[in-house]
Every structure is written in structure tokens, then in C-alpha cells.
Amino acid sequence: MARGAGGTVEAAEVARFDALAARWWDPDGPMRPLHRMNPLRTRWVMARAAEAGIAWPGARVLDVGCGAGLAAEAFARAGAEVTGIDAAAEAIAAARAHAAAQGLAVTYRVAPPETLVDEGAVFDVVTALEVIEHVADTGAFLAALAALTRPGGLVALSTINRTLRSFALAKVGAEYIARILPRGTHDWRRFVTPAELGRELRGAGFRPVATAGMTLRLPFAAWVETRDLSVNYLAAAIRL
């Protein structure tokens, strides 16, 4: 499952998301799927934190690959002390501007997770939402998340399963037919199965505790939690 060696950042992926920064907060723009998915995934993360005994108001939260801050702002509004990091400088600039306009105190940095590891930073909750399928080396990425999560802390990820159904819906359907995502957003070969993710989480020092599917319900295009992991799914694990 690991790709590449050494660092986790891939320049082509950074450039792709930097190009979208100006429209990141447009709910009808290229990030529309994330806007609609965000309430479900952030509520799910906070619920798993509560189950792990982590009190959300005051929790130290790191959002890795935060983009322009959709999840980071939701976590901050719920009372967490949030840091968001991303290698895409334009996206971070958009995140800072939007948080300032909303009066939210979110710390944003242009940095890969390895930088915070070197600084000795540790958090109660670490999230990586729609990120792992874009990194250069998944093993190194999860190792960095482990180093940034305190023992007993929670890591939560959302990603896309590598199935024929996800190829039809999340790749061909979303990018070429419905055009709700820019072409080239995803490489199906980089999608991660729940079994692969669970195995690598355990290898990185985590205990997987929960998974859930995220399914788009029509006609209102609302994302709901389901048991169907065949396309979009969430996973949570506790740092040992």
C-alpha cells in the first residue's frame, strides 16, 4: 500500500488543490461534495472522540490536509483548540482569511505532518479527511499521525474504498459524468480498502475501533451514515 519513500507530500497533488483555493468556500463550486459531506464526517469524529473519553470543548485537535478549513472550522465552532496543516499554501491562505472573517481562532500552518513531529507536537485528536488517497507514502503518513497522537488519543480518517463500485461512482461518475469533481481529482489505484487501512493503522501503533460508510442519498444529495463501506467510508482508531 505504501507509495514512494520518505516524505508524505506529493507536489502534483499540492498543485492541484492549490489551484482550487479561491473557490474552496463556494458551496456550489468544485468543493461542493466536501461541503455536503462535512457535517456528517465532523459529527462522526466528535462522537468517536466522546466514546474514547475525550472531552471536546478544550480538546487539542490537529486537522492534517485541512485545505481551506471546512472541517477545522466546524471543530473550532464546537469548542476545540484546532490546528490545521496543509502543504498547499494557497489553500492555507484561504483558510486563514475565512477563519478571520468568521472570528474563529484556528491556527493554520503550511507544513507536512513531519514538521510537527520534529517539533514534538502532540494532540488529543488527529484527523485526515479525504487525504490518505493523495499522499506519497501511506505508511510514512500513518507513522507521522501516530507520532502526533497522544497515547489514548483518537485518529480519524475518511477516504474511498478501492472497489469497482467506487471506480464507477467516485471516479468516472463524479469526475466525468456528473462533473461534481474536477477531472483528475482522484487516482482510483490510490484508493484504500478498509482492510488495508486497518492493517496499516495497527502497524503504526493504533487500535482500530470503528468504521462507517458515507452514502449520498438522493434527491436532496444529503450524506448519511450507513454500513456500506464500498465507496466513501470513515475509520477511527485509538493510539496505543
Secondary structure by P-SEA (a helix, b strand, c coil): ccccccccccaaaaaaaaaaccccccccccaaaaaaaaaaaaaaaaaaaaaacccccccccccccccccaaaaaaaaaccbbbbbbccaaaaaaaaaaaaaaccbbbbbcccaaaaaaacccccbbbbcccccccccaaaaaaaaaaaccccbbbbbbbbcccccccccccccccccccccccccccccccccaaaaaaaaaaacccccbbbbbbbbcccbbbbbcccccccbbbbbbcc
